[in-house]
Amino acid sequence: MCPRSKSLAKLAQFFNFHTHTISQNPKEKSIYNLLIQDADEFENLQNNWISVGIHPWYTDAENWKEQLQIVEKTAVNECVLAIGECGLDRLIELPLDKQLMIFEAQVAVAERFQKPVIIHCVRAFSELLQWKKQKKQTVPLIVHGFNNKPEMARQLVAHGFYFSLGTALLQSNSNAVKVLKMIPVTRLFLETDDKDMSIVKVYEAAALHLEMTVCALKNQIWTNFATVFKR
């Protein structure tokens, strides 16, 4: 059976929005990012919360529709909380117009199952915003690992995006630190992504910059979780 949210019990834990590691820490509850090429491991992971999607780095340009079928087949499971990470990356060879088409197809899957979308975006925020202005999606869109400039944060806030910030919060001069107070706390999540670091340290850094207690921040993020994931 897939785990369900038990709000009072979970408040004692730190919610890690996006990670590439299965945590063994009883004080952490996380969403494990299942890469599309590892989808055959899904059956052994169903005691965890999972996200699944076609990351731009691992898109099969010729057979992406087959990859999409895997996402669709997996997304029906209750332990799959979100679609992604998926999105746009200007630093890879796959043309942005094709990336956008594959991203849109995954958002359509998310709409069908009413699950949030975890977005990977590298140097393509203008395209992401342009897409958002033209679409009428209903599911929440969360940009993970956000570490971009304040002006970009303002635009994303204005268009209803959620944000997940990570270990860049431990670097005092990072963009993540500069934008943290600009992001409504009701649209904030925290993550470790692929970094070998405790999620507790990310919470401590965020709480320090937000001038709030770790406990208050933890409770707020669980409230955000309940809103976004309807649990």
C-alpha positions, 0 to 999 in steps of 0.5 A: 500500500502507498503511504497516505498523509496523516497530517498530525503525525507528519508535522513532526517530520521535515518535508523534502519536496524533491530528492534523488535519494530514498531517505532512511531518516525517520524525521524526513518525508520526501518525494523521490524523483524516479527517472524515466530510465529507471521506471522498471524499479517502480514496483519496489518503490511503492512504499515511498512518495514518488514523482515520475516524468521525462526529464529533458536530459533523458528524453528519447527524441525518437521514442518519447511517446513510449516514454510518455506511456510509461509516465501515464501508466505509472501516474495512476498509482496513488503513491505517485504524487506529481508528474516530473521533473520535466520541463525546458533546458537550453543547455542540451541539444534537443531543440526547445520547440520539441522540449516544449511539446514533450513538456506540454504532453506531460502537463496534459497527463498531470491534468488528467490525473489532477497531479502537480507538475515539478518543473526543471527549467534552465535558461528557458524561463521566458519560454516557460512564462510565454507558455503559461500565459497561453495555457489554462492549466488547473494543476499547480506548477512548481519550479524546483531548485529555483536559484534565479534572479529576483525579476524572474521570481517576480514574474513567476509569482505573478503567474501563480507558480510555486517554488522549491528552493534547495541547498543554494540557501546555504550560500549567503550570496546566492539568488535563492537567498535574494528571492526567498523573502519575495516568494509568498511563504504559502507557495514555498517548498524546500528540497535537497535535489541530488545533493548529499545534505540533510533537509534539516540544514536547508530548513535551518537556513531558510528559517534564518533568512525568513526570520521565523522558527524552524518549527513554524516553517515546517508547519507552513510547508506541510500546510502548503503540501496539503493545499498543493497535493489535496491531502 
